[in-house]
Amino acid sequence: DTGVSQDPRHKITKRGQNVTFRCDPISEHNRLYWYRQTLGQGPEFLTYFQNEAQLEKSRLLSDRFSAERPKGSFSTLEIQRTEQGDSAMYLCASSPRTSGEQFFGPGTRLTVL
Amino acid sequence: GIQVEQSPPDLILQEGANSTLRCNFSDSVNNLQWFHQNPWGQLINLFYIPSGTKQNGRLSATTVATERYSLLYISSSQTTDSGVYFCAVEPLNQAGTALIFGKGTTLSVSS
């Protein structure tokens, strides 16, 4: 049974560069979520898709962040003009139509120098 | 918004000891999940428990939704139980959306 996968697992970039992360949810899960986790804190919600529709965005999602789920399957999260404060673990989760239980991927650890 | 508080923040145990982790939440919830975050950052699902009691091996959990708390019990702890335990809730009337996480309990089990 394939779980949620994320790519890349680690990304180091220089301030001002753009980065893009990919998330592949569990097959047939119609809901997909992005969270961000900084050191010593619990994950914080960024955005949520049901199929291809982006239904909710957190105030944490500034205009430098954009997320897509074009065909209701995989999703991408892009950060433009990265800042040092963007350094964090970016987590993706998915849940099935029949339940609200969320399953998380291994995360992408972003370091902005 | 809803507040999620976990206690204790840190817990140090000898192998074989039992422990209880607590999660209090400030408002009604649709669902509650417990996770274990391993040293590589992976969140592992332990329980999906909006109410009642569940058991899985040495772990069990109880949620009393009317009193807005949940407990995670770990019996006969092992060094592999070390890591951060998170409680996360889905607020009522926001079904299928964001989980709100507590700050976690960091458990260290020594042999």
Interface residues (C-beta under 8 A of the other chain):
Chain A: R31 Y33 Y35 Q37 G40 Q41 G42 P43 E44 F45 Y48 Q50 L55 E56 S58 M89 L91 A93 S95 S99 G100 E101 Q102 F103 F104 P106 G107 R109
Chain B: V4 N30 N31 Q33 F35 W40 G41 Q42 L43 N45 Y48 F86 A88 E90 A95 G96 T97 A98 L99 I100 F101 G102 K103 G104
